[in-house]
């Protein structure tokens, strides 16, 4: 029993050690309430944009649940599945991509024991966000992408999003800022110096052409500019 327990613990913890050799992105949970508030903000904004003739925000959830009109959410580095389960419970078609097999297994178990609607609205894929073709295909049709990255990885993530996501797609980033291209702007923050510093750090080929539309409690939402 002791030997079996030791082997089990090693099997579960080894991926966390091995991941540090493959990725600089550590595991940290994102608070579910912050994810839900951001997604509700996006769904309301999307609903209003789809019908400029005074669509009430109370109808936003009905809009995304309509057949054929379901918004698509992708979490790059879905961890324990918190964001995916939250999005699915709000009616989004949610896809999570996770490199760590232990976290993928844990999130899969959480999904398995969730309500049938959540299971129907969600999918969990194991793989590298920068190499997985399923992830790239989902990014191309996503209405919203989420990332909880680290500062050194943000330019690479920005390049991926800018390259694969369509104009008008939303990018949710918790804690760390995503570099913006030189012509990017912010509607959500009043700190002009912070905007200039963020833009200055982004090179002409490393950043997203987007507008910051939401900045609350360490959660930021970027909207990729439309052509």
N, C-alpha and C positions, 0 to 999 in steps of 0.2 A: 504493500500500500504506500509506504514511504517512497519507494523507488518510482512507482507510478505517478505519485503526486509531483515528485521532482521533475520527471520527464514532461508532465503536463505543463508545469510552470515554465520550464525552459522553452517548450514549444510556443507558448503564448508570448513570452517576453523577448525571445530571440529576434523576431521581426522588428521590434522597436530599436534594437541595437544595430541590426543590419541596415535599416532604413537611413540611419545617420551617414552611412557610407555611400548611399545612392542619392539622398536628397537632403537639403538644408532645411526642409520644412518639418518642424516638430509637431507633435500632436497636442492641441489645446482645444478644449470644447468651446463652442460658441453658444452663449445664452439663448435659449429658445425664444424667450419673449422678445428679444431684440430682432431676431430673424423674422418673427411673425409681424412685428410692427412695420419693418421695412417692406415685407412682401405685400402687406395690406396697402401701404403707401403706393407701391408700384401698380397694384391691381386697380386702385382708384384712379391713378394717373392714366393708366392705359384705357380704362373705361371712359374717362372724360375725353381722351384724344380720339376714341373711336366714334364718339357721337358728340360733337361740339355744341349741339343744341340742348345744353343744360341737362346732361345725364346726371342723376343724383348719385352721390357716392355710395348710398345704401344699396344700390343695384350692382356694385362692382363685383361682389362675390357671385351673384347670379350670372353675370356676364361670363366670367371665366369658367363656370361650370357648364355652360351651354355646350351641347354636342358639336364638335367640329371647331370650337372656339376656345379650347383649353390652352392656357398659357403654359409655356415650357420653361422649366427651371433646371439648371445644371450646377452642381456643387463640385468644384475642382479641389479634391482633398476632403472627402465627405466624412472622414473620421468615424465617430460612433453613430452617425446617421441622424443626428438631431435635426439639422437643417432640412434634410430630405423628408423626414417624417413630418416636420412642421409644414413644409410646402405642400406635401401630398394631402395633409389634413385640411388645407385651405382650398383644395381643388385644383392645384397645379399638377401638371405632368412632370414629375421630378426624377432626375437622373443623378446619381452620385458616383464619382470616380475616386477610388482609394487605392493607394500603392501598398499600404501595409496590410498583409493578409489577416492579421489578428483583428484589426479594426474593421476590415471588410466582413469578417465572420461575425463579430459582435453586432455590427449594424444590420447584417442579414438576419440574425436572430431577432433583433428588435422589430424589424419589418415583418418577419414571419408571424410574430405574436401580436401584430397590430390589427386594427379593424380592416375588414375586407376592402373597403374603399381606399384606404391608405395603401394597401398592397397593390391594388389595381393601378393607382396613380404613381407608383414609384418603381424604380429599377436601380440596382446597385452593381457597378462594374468594377472589377479589380484591374488596375493598370496604371501606367505613367501618363499623366495629363499631357505631356509634350510629345508622346509617341503613339498613344492609343488611338486607332482610327475611329472606334466607336465614339470616343470623347469628341474628336474633331467633327464628326458628323452631327452630333447633338449640339455642339456649339454653333454650327452653321444655321440651325433653326431655332435656337434658344431665344426666348424673350428676356430672360434674366440669368446671369451667371454669378455665382458667389465664390469668393476666395478668402480664406483666412491664412495669409502667407506671412513671410518675414521680409524685412526690408531688402536684403541682397537679392531675393528671388523676384521682387516686384517688376523690374524691367523686363525680365523674360516672360512673366505672366502677361504683362501689358502687350508685348509683341504678339503673343498667342491670341489674345482676345481681339486685338486690332486686326489681325490677319484673318481670323476664322469667323468672328461674329458679324452680323449684319448691322447696318446703321439703324439706330433706334433701340438697339438692345441695351438692357440695363446691366451694370456690373456692381454687385454688392461686395464691399471689402470691409472686413472687421479689423480693427486696430491699426493696421498699416496702410498708408496712402499708396495709391497707384500713380506712377509718374504720368504726367500729362504732356502732350505736345505743346509747342510754344504758343499755338493759337487757341489753346483750351481755356475755358473760363469756369467760374464757380458762381452758382446762384444760392448756395446754401451756407456759406461762411462769410463773415464780415471782416475777417482778418486778411487784409490785402497782402501784408508782408508774407504770410504763410503761403498764399497762392503763388507769389513770385518766387519764393524759395523752392516750392515744389516744381514749378515749371522750369526753373533754372537747372534742377538736377536731371531733368529729362533731356536726352539728346534728340536730334531730329529723327532718329530711326528707332528710338526706344521710348515708347509712351503710347497713350491712347488719345485719339481725337474725340474728346468728350467734355461734357459739362457736369459739374458736381451739383446735384439737385437735392441732396439730403445729407445732413451731417449731424447726427445725434448719438450720444452715448457710445462713441467709438465706432459706430456703423456709418459708412458712407456709401452713397449710391451715385454712380456715374451713368450718364446717358450718352451712348455713342452718337455722335452727330450724324444727322441725316444728310444725304447728298442734296 
